[in-house]
Amino acid sequence: MTKGRSTLAENFIVTTARRPDVANENFARELAVELGGQFVAREDFSFDVLRKIHGVENILLVKKNSLAVVTAAGEFFFHPNTAHLRIKNLRGGEGDRLINALKISAGAKVLDCTLGLGSDALVAAYVVGSSGRVVATEVNPLVAEIVRHGMKNFSADTQPVVEAMRRVEVVTADCADYLRTCADNSFDAVYFDPMFRRPVEKSSGINPIRPLADDRALTVDVVQEACRVACRRVVMKEHSGSAEFARLGFSVVEGGRYSSVAFGVIDIN
């Protein structure tokens, strides 16, 4: 879950790389309208100068073949990174802790309520295959657009990974709102990966997305909705030893012995 659309609409601009071609500039203008932001010609300004001139924190940057959000913590862009390695391991017959927690296989339907970098949704899409379905919600329209665009257009990877990317359905919505629209037992598994109550600061790979992330704690009501929507399991990723598991009713915790993260599980049946 991430900060709402109204807050972001006042806190970002859309621009391009220096010396953009006509197609890129037009695409940037279209994105600005779609996301409720302002398009700003890049000219020769640095990002710091653009922030000061326009009084914003974040910049949606349209490049030749990709999108990025420039935040105070760095540049957030889509890349399969860890998902590529995890899928490679699965193809080699190794397990995956999330997939084991979700207990999914080909043909399963998965709702990822916290898209973020998109890695977990991508791995799930690989596992469920073309006969399954993976929907991933993201309330932050900038993050959703970056990952949606990446899933549709990224191609510098193996064919199985690319095919899995194309199957991920990214929905710009608060997961609580989306869950309320879902029918009972409409997904096999529902998954949450909220921002940890106690952050793993050494996890530098997610630092650029931290300024865009929602620091609200997951609520009991949302978990109860997830239990209504899931027909098999609800899973939450959190810091090992977190009190959130007990607070939210995750009675079974599956985690690696030496890992800093663990997966809480609620079995529906």
Stockholm file with secondary structure:
# STOCKHOLM 1.0

chainA/1-269         MTKGRSTLAENFIVTTARRPDVANENFARELAVELGGQFVAREDFSFDVLRKIHGVENILLVKKNSLAVVTAAGEFFFHPNTAHLRIKNLRGGEGDRLINALKISAGAKVLDCTLGLGSDALVAAYVVGSSGRVVATEVNPLVAEIVRHGMKNFSADTQPVVEAMRRVEVVTADCADYLRTCADNSFDAVYFDPMFRRPVEKSSGINPIRPLADDRALTVDVVQEACRVACRRVVMKEHSGSAEFARLGFSVVEGGRYSSVAFGVIDIN
#=GR chainA/1-269 SS CBCCHHHHHTSEEEEECSSCCHHHHHHHHHHHHHHTCEECCCTTCCHHHHHHHHTCSEEEEECSSCEEEEETTEEEECCCHHHHHHHHHHHTTCCCHHHHHHTCCTTCEEEESCCTTSHHHHHHHHHHCTTSEEEEECSCHHHHHHHHHHHHHCCSSCHHHHHHHHHEEEECSCHHHHHHHSCTTCEEEEEECCCCSSCCTTCGGGGGGGGGBCCCCCCHHHHHHHHHHEEEEEEEEEETTCTHHHHHTCCEEECCTTCSEEEEEEECC
#=GC SS_cons         CBCCHHHHHTSEEEEECSSCCHHHHHHHHHHHHHHTCEECCCTTCCHHHHHHHHTCSEEEEECSSCEEEEETTEEEECCCHHHHHHHHHHHTTCCCHHHHHHTCCTTCEEEESCCTTSHHHHHHHHHHCTTSEEEEECSCHHHHHHHHHHHHHCCSSCHHHHHHHHHEEEECSCHHHHHHHSCTTCEEEEEECCCCSSCCTTCGGGGGGGGGBCCCCCCHHHHHHHHHHEEEEEEEEEETTCTHHHHHTCCEEECCTTCSEEEEEEECC
//
